Amino acid sequence: MTRQNASERAHAAQLLHAVIDDLGPWRVLAHALRALVAGRVRRRDAAQLCNHLRRDIGLPPSAAPPTGRGQLW
């Protein structure tokens, strides 16, 4: 938990009241509950993607593909 002084809390309260006045209390509550339930979205690191997905989004392959020369089967 972070520490906030009284002026920061008052400013946050004013912003919250302004949003509630604009959108209404039920809509603000619904969005707050949705954010609470959904949690944070974790972004995947592009280095962990397979070469097929890297190619789909326009990135170069992470390593050179095997050539297959010298192998019959």
PyMOL CGO cylinders between C-alpha atoms (Angstrom):
from pymol import cmd
from pymol.cgo import CYLINDER

trace = [
    CYLINDER, 0.00, 0.00, 0.00, 1.33, 3.41, -0.89, 0.3, 1, 1, 1, 1, 1, 1,
    CYLINDER, 1.33, 3.41, -0.89, 1.24, 6.42, 1.35, 0.3, 1, 1, 1, 1, 1, 1,
    CYLINDER, 1.24, 6.42, 1.35, -0.71, 9.40, 0.16, 0.3, 1, 1, 1, 1, 1, 1,
    CYLINDER, -0.71, 9.40, 0.16, -1.00, 12.74, 1.78, 0.3, 1, 1, 1, 1, 1, 1,
    CYLINDER, -1.00, 12.74, 1.78, -4.35, 14.41, 2.40, 0.3, 1, 1, 1, 1, 1, 1,
    CYLINDER, -4.35, 14.41, 2.40, -4.23, 16.58, -0.73, 0.3, 1, 1, 1, 1, 1, 1,
    CYLINDER, -4.23, 16.58, -0.73, -3.61, 13.57, -3.01, 0.3, 1, 1, 1, 1, 1, 1,
    CYLINDER, -3.61, 13.57, -3.01, -6.53, 11.69, -1.45, 0.3, 1, 1, 1, 1, 1, 1,
    CYLINDER, -6.53, 11.69, -1.45, -8.76, 14.74, -1.78, 0.3, 1, 1, 1, 1, 1, 1,
    CYLINDER, -8.76, 14.74, -1.78, -7.81, 15.09, -5.44, 0.3, 1, 1, 1, 1, 1, 1,
    CYLINDER, -7.81, 15.09, -5.44, -8.52, 11.39, -6.07, 0.3, 1, 1, 1, 1, 1, 1,
    CYLINDER, -8.52, 11.39, -6.07, -11.88, 11.74, -4.33, 0.3, 1, 1, 1, 1, 1, 1,
    CYLINDER, -11.88, 11.74, -4.33, -12.76, 14.77, -6.49, 0.3, 1, 1, 1, 1, 1, 1,
    CYLINDER, -12.76, 14.77, -6.49, -11.87, 12.83, -9.65, 0.3, 1, 1, 1, 1, 1, 1,
    CYLINDER, -11.87, 12.83, -9.65, -13.96, 9.87, -8.52, 0.3, 1, 1, 1, 1, 1, 1,
    CYLINDER, -13.96, 9.87, -8.52, -16.94, 12.10, -7.78, 0.3, 1, 1, 1, 1, 1, 1,
    CYLINDER, -16.94, 12.10, -7.78, -16.58, 13.74, -11.20, 0.3, 1, 1, 1, 1, 1, 1,
    CYLINDER, -16.58, 13.74, -11.20, -16.60, 10.34, -12.92, 0.3, 1, 1, 1, 1, 1, 1,
    CYLINDER, -16.60, 10.34, -12.92, -19.63, 9.24, -10.89, 0.3, 1, 1, 1, 1, 1, 1,
    CYLINDER, -19.63, 9.24, -10.89, -21.44, 12.47, -11.82, 0.3, 1, 1, 1, 1, 1, 1,
    CYLINDER, -21.44, 12.47, -11.82, -20.66, 11.91, -15.51, 0.3, 1, 1, 1, 1, 1, 1,
    CYLINDER, -20.66, 11.91, -15.51, -21.38, 8.18, -15.80, 0.3, 1, 1, 1, 1, 1, 1,
    CYLINDER, -21.38, 8.18, -15.80, -23.58, 7.35, -12.83, 0.3, 1, 1, 1, 1, 1, 1,
    CYLINDER, -23.58, 7.35, -12.83, -22.85, 5.25, -9.77, 0.3, 1, 1, 1, 1, 1, 1,
    CYLINDER, -22.85, 5.25, -9.77, -24.00, 1.90, -11.18, 0.3, 1, 1, 1, 1, 1, 1,
    CYLINDER, -24.00, 1.90, -11.18, -21.86, 2.16, -14.27, 0.3, 1, 1, 1, 1, 1, 1,
    CYLINDER, -21.86, 2.16, -14.27, -18.78, 3.15, -12.25, 0.3, 1, 1, 1, 1, 1, 1,
    CYLINDER, -18.78, 3.15, -12.25, -19.42, 0.26, -9.85, 0.3, 1, 1, 1, 1, 1, 1,
    CYLINDER, -19.42, 0.26, -9.85, -19.82, -2.18, -12.74, 0.3, 1, 1, 1, 1, 1, 1,
    CYLINDER, -19.82, -2.18, -12.74, -16.54, -1.08, -14.31, 0.3, 1, 1, 1, 1, 1, 1,
    CYLINDER, -16.54, -1.08, -14.31, -14.73, -1.23, -10.97, 0.3, 1, 1, 1, 1, 1, 1,
    CYLINDER, -14.73, -1.23, -10.97, -16.00, -4.76, -10.31, 0.3, 1, 1, 1, 1, 1, 1,
    CYLINDER, -16.00, -4.76, -10.31, -15.10, -5.88, -13.81, 0.3, 1, 1, 1, 1, 1, 1,
    CYLINDER, -15.10, -5.88, -13.81, -11.56, -4.54, -13.37, 0.3, 1, 1, 1, 1, 1, 1,
    CYLINDER, -11.56, -4.54, -13.37, -11.31, -6.23, -9.98, 0.3, 1, 1, 1, 1, 1, 1,
    CYLINDER, -11.31, -6.23, -9.98, -12.41, -9.62, -11.32, 0.3, 1, 1, 1, 1, 1, 1,
    CYLINDER, -12.41, -9.62, -11.32, -10.46, -9.48, -14.59, 0.3, 1, 1, 1, 1, 1, 1,
    CYLINDER, -10.46, -9.48, -14.59, -7.16, -8.57, -13.00, 0.3, 1, 1, 1, 1, 1, 1,
    CYLINDER, -7.16, -8.57, -13.00, -4.13, -7.54, -14.97, 0.3, 1, 1, 1, 1, 1, 1,
    CYLINDER, -4.13, -7.54, -14.97, -3.35, -8.85, -18.42, 0.3, 1, 1, 1, 1, 1, 1,
    CYLINDER, -3.35, -8.85, -18.42, 0.09, -10.37, -18.68, 0.3, 1, 1, 1, 1, 1, 1,
    CYLINDER, 0.09, -10.37, -18.68, 1.92, -9.57, -21.86, 0.3, 1, 1, 1, 1, 1, 1,
    CYLINDER, 1.92, -9.57, -21.86, 3.94, -12.33, -23.46, 0.3, 1, 1, 1, 1, 1, 1,
    CYLINDER, 3.94, -12.33, -23.46, 7.53, -11.68, -24.28, 0.3, 1, 1, 1, 1, 1, 1,
    CYLINDER, 7.53, -11.68, -24.28, 8.19, -11.95, -28.03, 0.3, 1, 1, 1, 1, 1, 1,
    CYLINDER, 8.19, -11.95, -28.03, 11.36, -13.93, -27.29, 0.3, 1, 1, 1, 1, 1, 1,
    CYLINDER, 11.36, -13.93, -27.29, 9.20, -16.76, -25.94, 0.3, 1, 1, 1, 1, 1, 1,
    CYLINDER, 9.20, -16.76, -25.94, 7.04, -17.06, -29.06, 0.3, 1, 1, 1, 1, 1, 1,
    CYLINDER, 7.04, -17.06, -29.06, 7.55, -19.89, -31.52, 0.3, 1, 1, 1, 1, 1, 1,
    CYLINDER, 7.55, -19.89, -31.52, 8.90, -18.99, -34.96, 0.3, 1, 1, 1, 1, 1, 1,
    CYLINDER, 8.90, -18.99, -34.96, 5.51, -19.57, -36.59, 0.3, 1, 1, 1, 1, 1, 1,
    CYLINDER, 5.51, -19.57, -36.59, 3.84, -16.90, -34.43, 0.3, 1, 1, 1, 1, 1, 1,
    CYLINDER, 3.84, -16.90, -34.43, 6.83, -14.58, -34.79, 0.3, 1, 1, 1, 1, 1, 1,
    CYLINDER, 6.83, -14.58, -34.79, 6.49, -14.81, -38.58, 0.3, 1, 1, 1, 1, 1, 1,
    CYLINDER, 6.49, -14.81, -38.58, 2.74, -14.13, -38.35, 0.3, 1, 1, 1, 1, 1, 1,
    CYLINDER, 2.74, -14.13, -38.35, 3.31, -10.81, -36.59, 0.3, 1, 1, 1, 1, 1, 1,
    CYLINDER, 3.31, -10.81, -36.59, 6.23, -9.79, -38.79, 0.3, 1, 1, 1, 1, 1, 1,
    CYLINDER, 6.23, -9.79, -38.79, 9.19, -10.63, -36.56, 0.3, 1, 1, 1, 1, 1, 1,
    CYLINDER, 9.19, -10.63, -36.56, 12.28, -12.50, -37.75, 0.3, 1, 1, 1, 1, 1, 1,
    CYLINDER, 12.28, -12.50, -37.75, 12.79, -16.06, -36.51, 0.3, 1, 1, 1, 1, 1, 1,
    CYLINDER, 12.79, -16.06, -36.51, 14.57, -16.39, -33.19, 0.3, 1, 1, 1, 1, 1, 1,
    CYLINDER, 14.57, -16.39, -33.19, 17.03, -18.95, -34.59, 0.3, 1, 1, 1, 1, 1, 1,
    CYLINDER, 17.03, -18.95, -34.59, 17.85, -20.23, -38.05, 0.3, 1, 1, 1, 1, 1, 1,
    CYLINDER, 17.85, -20.23, -38.05, 15.67, -23.21, -38.99, 0.3, 1, 1, 1, 1, 1, 1,
    CYLINDER, 15.67, -23.21, -38.99, 17.39, -26.57, -39.38, 0.3, 1, 1, 1, 1, 1, 1,
    CYLINDER, 17.39, -26.57, -39.38, 18.57, -27.14, -42.93, 0.3, 1, 1, 1, 1, 1, 1,
    CYLINDER, 18.57, -27.14, -42.93, 17.93, -30.86, -43.13, 0.3, 1, 1, 1, 1, 1, 1,
    CYLINDER, 17.93, -30.86, -43.13, 20.91, -31.45, -45.42, 0.3, 1, 1, 1, 1, 1, 1,
    CYLINDER, 20.91, -31.45, -45.42, 22.62, -34.74, -44.83, 0.3, 1, 1, 1, 1, 1, 1,
    CYLINDER, 22.62, -34.74, -44.83, 19.45, -36.30, -43.42, 0.3, 1, 1, 1, 1, 1, 1,
    CYLINDER, 19.45, -36.30, -43.42, 17.28, -38.50, -45.58, 0.3, 1, 1, 1, 1, 1, 1,
    CYLINDER, 17.28, -38.50, -45.58, 14.54, -39.29, -43.07, 0.3, 1, 1, 1, 1, 1, 1,
]
cmd.load_cgo(trace, "trace")
